[in-house]
């Protein structure tokens, strides 16, 4: 058999090794921002969130079929036990919504009269698209417990977009507020001069608008608790709901464009779902979408505005607080260092969330006054 000639070996190929190539996980914390985050948050986020789809990246029809399949929840401290939690149905235009009611034990004065309590009306976050009564359940228990028997909390399960676009979520919240005040004061021993509203993110936007509506209707309001509020949709996004990177007046949006847990693309999605594409044409109602555009900031309720350092909404929240201050409104601004947009629901693991709880309760005690006798 004839011999075969073997070609000389290529030493470079002989030594070749397949390189290791590592790409950042989908929705991971940008490396340039990582050192700024509370390390506890970064540890939890990298363990449970990085690499997963955000809920806005799931078709809304699929999410509605099985929310638990796409939802992650951790870090919320359980609320303390309170006297009673019930639910009632509130009639709204086109249907009804659920309001969950958190009560302390009734208290009586020296004459045996039932003492009236303050009321806190809560509007949950979730971009007007996600969320529900589970979001702030423990928070509502916490503020009721923290007010030492002097407050009843009402959590409003307003209807969500895109099935119920603007102005339905806002109208639901305004209807619920008035229903509680006008129809439930006697039942729950409420002092109608001691009401507060509040919420986070989309709930902060709704609370800010409700505060303006109360002022315009001469309804007394003692406090607005605005947590990482969305206050300006018009100047951040185009009418088609795209992030206007060049025209946006808030540097925090460019700085945190890809930051968890609220990248600019997620807020743009919320804009499109809440308002439609294009958003409603310009009108005198614009400020109810972007309360920072409201024509009058005089005589609004005192406000606690809480922002997060690592949140695209940081600058617009603080700009809204500045407009309140310029109009002579009593405002406390509290920026949580190293915190993401969702710090308030991570009070079981983040010091910033725990500090927030303490601040809210102390502020409510200061602005909602003292106990009084019920004169129903």
C-alpha positions in Angstrom: 0.0 0.0 0.0 1.4 3.4 -1.0 2.4 5.7 1.9 0.4 8.9 2.4 2.1 12.3 3.0 0.9 14.1 6.1 0.9 17.9 5.9 2.9 19.8 8.4 0.9 20.9 11.5 -0.1 24.5 11.9 1.2 25.4 15.4 -1.3 28.3 15.8 -4.3 25.9 15.1 -2.8 23.3 17.4 -2.8 25.8 20.3 -6.2 27.2 19.5 -8.7 27.3 22.2 -12.4 28.4 21.8 -12.7 31.7 23.6 -15.0 32.3 26.5 -17.5 35.1 25.6 -19.8 36.4 28.3 -22.7 38.8 27.5 -24.7 40.8 30.0 -27.9 39.1 31.0 -31.1 40.6 29.6 -32.4 43.4 31.9 -29.2 43.4 34.0 -28.0 46.4 35.9 -25.7 48.5 33.7 -22.2 48.1 34.8 -21.6 51.9 35.1 -24.6 52.2 37.5 -23.9 49.1 39.6 -21.6 50.7 42.2 -24.3 53.3 42.9 -27.0 50.8 44.0 -27.6 49.7 47.5 -25.6 46.4 47.4 -28.4 44.5 49.0 -30.7 45.5 46.2 -28.1 44.6 43.6 -27.7 41.2 45.1 -31.4 40.4 45.1 -31.9 41.9 41.6 -29.1 39.8 40.2 -30.4 36.7 41.8 -34.1 37.0 40.9 -34.6 39.6 38.1 -31.6 39.7 35.8 -32.1 37.6 32.7 -35.9 37.6 32.9 -38.3 39.5 30.8 -40.0 42.6 32.3 -43.7 42.3 32.5 -44.0 45.0 29.8 -42.2 42.7 27.4 -45.0 40.1 27.7 -48.0 40.5 25.4 -50.7 42.0 27.7 -53.2 39.3 26.7 -50.8 36.6 27.8 -50.1 38.4 31.1 -53.8 38.8 31.9 -54.3 35.0 31.3 -51.8 34.0 34.0 -50.1 36.9 35.8 -48.4 34.6 38.3 -46.4 33.0 35.5 -44.6 36.3 34.8 -44.6 38.0 38.2 -41.8 38.1 40.7 -42.4 39.3 44.3 -39.9 39.5 47.1 -38.6 41.9 49.7 -41.9 43.2 51.2 -42.1 43.2 54.9 -45.3 41.7 56.3 -47.6 44.3 57.8 -48.5 44.1 61.5 -51.9 42.6 62.5 -54.7 45.1 62.7 -58.3 44.9 63.9 -60.3 44.3 60.7 -59.9 44.1 56.9 -63.0 44.0 54.7 -63.9 44.9 51.1 -66.8 46.8 49.6 -67.9 47.5 46.1 -67.9 51.1 44.9 -70.2 52.0 42.0 -68.3 53.8 39.1 -69.3 54.8 35.6 -69.8 51.6 33.7 -69.5 49.2 36.6 -68.1 48.8 40.1 -64.6 48.5 41.7 -63.4 46.9 44.9 -62.2 49.0 47.8 -60.3 47.2 50.6 -60.7 48.7 54.0 -58.2 48.5 56.9 -59.6 49.4 60.3 -58.1 49.8 63.8 -60.1 48.8 66.8 -62.8 51.4 67.7 -62.0 53.8 70.5 -64.3 55.8 72.7 -63.9 59.1 74.6 -64.7 59.7 78.3 -68.4 60.2 77.4 -68.6 56.9 75.6 -68.7 58.6 72.2 -67.0 56.8 69.3 -63.9 58.7 68.3 -63.6 59.8 64.7 -60.6 58.6 62.7 -58.6 60.1 59.9 -58.8 58.4 56.5 -56.0 57.5 54.1 -57.1 56.7 50.5 -54.4 54.7 48.6 -53.9 54.3 44.9 -51.5 51.5 43.9 -48.7 51.8 41.4 -48.0 49.6 38.3 -48.0 52.0 35.4 -51.8 52.2 35.2 -51.5 48.7 33.6 -50.4 46.3 36.4 -51.0 46.1 40.1 -54.0 45.6 42.4 -55.0 45.2 46.0 -52.0 42.9 46.7 -49.5 45.7 46.0 -50.0 47.8 49.1 -51.8 45.4 51.4 -49.0 45.3 53.9 -48.3 49.0 53.6 -51.9 49.8 54.4 -51.8 47.6 57.5 -48.6 49.3 58.5 -50.0 52.8 58.4 -53.2 51.9 60.2 -51.1 50.2 63.0 -48.7 53.2 63.0 -51.4 55.8 63.6 -52.4 54.2 66.9 -56.1 53.7 66.2 -56.6 57.1 64.6 -56.7 56.2 60.9 -58.7 53.9 58.5 -57.0 53.1 55.2 -58.9 52.5 51.9 -57.1 50.8 49.0 -58.7 51.5 45.7 -58.7 48.8 43.0 -59.2 51.1 40.0 -59.6 49.7 36.5 -56.5 49.2 34.5 -55.3 50.1 31.0 -55.1 49.2 28.2 -58.6 47.8 28.6 -59.6 50.9 30.5 -57.5 53.8 29.1 -57.3 57.4 30.5 -59.4 58.9 31.9 -61.1 55.8 33.4 -58.4 55.0 36.0 -58.4 58.6 37.2 -62.2 58.9 37.2 -62.4 55.6 39.2 -60.1 57.1 41.8 -62.0 60.4 42.1 -65.3 58.6 42.3 -63.9 56.3 45.0 -62.5 59.2 47.0 -65.9 61.0 47.0 -67.8 57.8 47.7 -65.7 57.1 50.8 -66.0 60.7 52.0 -69.7 61.1 51.3 -71.1 57.7 51.9 -68.8 55.9 54.3 -67.9 58.6 56.9 -70.6 57.5 59.3 -70.1 53.8 58.8 -66.3 54.0 59.5 -66.4 56.9 62.0 -64.4 59.2 59.7 -63.5 62.8 60.3 -64.0 64.3 56.8 -61.6 67.2 57.7 -58.7 64.7 58.1 -58.3 62.9 54.8 -55.0 62.0 53.0 -54.3 60.5 49.6 -51.2 58.7 48.4 -49.6 56.2 46.1 -46.4 55.2 44.3 -45.5 55.9 40.7 -48.8 55.8 38.7 -50.5 56.0 42.1 -48.5 59.1 42.8 -49.7 60.7 39.6 -53.3 59.8 40.5 -52.9 61.2 44.0 -51.4 64.5 42.7 -54.4 65.0 40.4 -56.9 64.1 43.1 -55.2 66.7 45.3 -55.9 69.4 42.6 -59.4 68.2 42.2 -60.0 68.4 46.0 -58.7 72.0 46.1 -60.9 73.0 43.1 -64.0 71.4 44.7 -63.2 73.0 48.2 -62.9 69.6 49.7 -60.4 69.6 52.7 -57.4 67.5 52.2 -54.7 67.2 54.9 -51.9 65.4 53.1 -50.7 64.0 49.8 -48.2 61.2 49.9 -46.4 61.2 46.5 -43.9 58.4 46.2 -41.7 58.3 43.1 -44.6 60.0 41.3 -45.0 60.2 37.5 -45.9 63.9 37.0 -44.9 64.6 33.4 -45.8 62.4 30.5 -46.1 65.1 27.9 -42.5 66.4 27.9 -40.8 63.0 28.3 -42.6 61.1 25.5 -43.7 61.9 21.9 -47.4 61.8 21.2 -46.8 58.3 19.8 -45.4 57.2 23.1 -41.7 57.0 22.3 -39.0 58.3 24.7 -37.9 61.8 23.6 -34.3 61.5 24.6 -33.2 64.8 23.3 -36.3 66.8 24.2 -36.9 65.4 27.7 -36.2 68.1 30.3 -35.2 65.6 33.1 -31.6 64.5 33.2 -32.5 61.5 35.4 -34.3 59.9 32.4 -31.1 60.0 30.3 -28.9 59.0 33.2 -31.2 56.0 34.1 -32.5 55.2 30.7 -31.6 51.5 31.1 -31.8 51.3 34.9 -33.9 48.6 36.7 -36.6 48.4 37.7 -38.1 51.1 35.5 -36.1 51.7 32.3 -37.3 54.4 29.9 -38.7 51.7 27.5 -41.0 50.5 30.3 -42.3 53.9 31.0 -42.9 54.4 27.3 -44.9 51.2 27.2 -47.0 52.5 30.1 -47.6 55.8 28.3 -48.9 53.9 25.2 -51.1 51.6 27.2 -52.5 54.3 29.4 -53.1 57.0 26.8 -53.3 55.2 23.5 -51.4 55.9 20.3 -51.3 58.8 19.7 -52.2 60.1 23.1 -55.2 62.4 23.4 -55.0 65.6 21.5 -53.9 68.7 23.4 -56.7 70.1 25.5 -57.4 71.9 28.8 -57.4 68.4 30.4 -53.6 67.8 29.8 -52.7 68.6 33.3 -54.7 65.6 34.5 -52.3 63.4 32.5 -49.2 65.5 33.5 -50.0 67.2 36.8 -46.8 69.3 36.6 -48.6 71.2 33.9 -51.5 72.2 36.2 -52.3 75.9 35.9 -52.5 76.5 39.7 -50.5 75.1 42.5 -51.9 77.5 45.2 -53.5 76.1 48.3 -52.9 72.5 47.6 -52.6 70.0 50.5 -49.2 69.6 52.2 -47.1 66.9 50.5 -44.5 64.3 51.3 -42.6 63.7 48.0 -40.3 60.7 48.1 -37.9 60.0 45.3 -35.2 57.4 44.5 -31.7 58.3 43.4 -31.6 55.6 40.7 -35.0 56.2 39.2 -35.8 57.9 35.8 -38.7 59.7 37.6 -36.4 61.3 40.2 -36.0 64.7 38.6 -39.7 65.2 37.6 -40.8 64.2 41.1 -38.5 66.8 42.6 -39.5 69.4 40.0 -43.1 68.8 41.0 -42.2 69.3 44.6 -40.4 72.6 43.7 -43.6 73.8 42.0 -45.5 73.1 45.2 -42.9 74.9 47.3 -42.9 77.9 44.9 -46.7 78.2 45.4 -46.3 78.2 49.2 -47.4 74.6 49.8 -45.8 72.8 52.7 -43.6 70.1 51.2 -41.0 67.7 52.5 -38.8 66.1 49.9 -37.0 62.9 50.7 -34.6 61.4 48.2 -33.5 57.8 49.1 -29.8 57.3 48.2 -28.8 54.2 46.3 -32.4 53.2 45.8 -34.3 52.0 42.7 -37.8 53.1 41.7 -39.4 50.2 43.7 -37.7 50.8 47.0 -41.0 51.3 48.9 -42.1 47.7 48.2 -38.7 46.4 49.4 -39.0 47.4 53.0 -38.2 43.9 54.1 -34.7 44.1 52.7 -33.8 47.7 52.1 -33.0 50.3 54.8 -34.4 52.9 52.4 -37.8 51.2 52.4 -37.8 51.0 56.2 -36.9 54.6 56.5 -39.7 55.5 54.0 -42.3 53.7 56.2 -41.1 55.6 59.3 -41.3 58.9 57.4 -44.8 58.3 56.1 -46.2 57.4 59.5 -44.5 60.3 61.2 -45.8 62.7 58.5 -49.3 61.3 58.7 -49.3 61.8 62.5 -48.2 65.4 62.1 -50.7 66.4 59.4 -53.7 64.3 60.2 -54.2 65.8 63.6 -55.6 64.4 66.8 -58.5 62.3 67.9 -62.0 63.7 68.0 -65.5 62.6 69.0 -67.7 61.2 66.4 -70.8 63.3 65.7 -72.5 61.3 63.0 
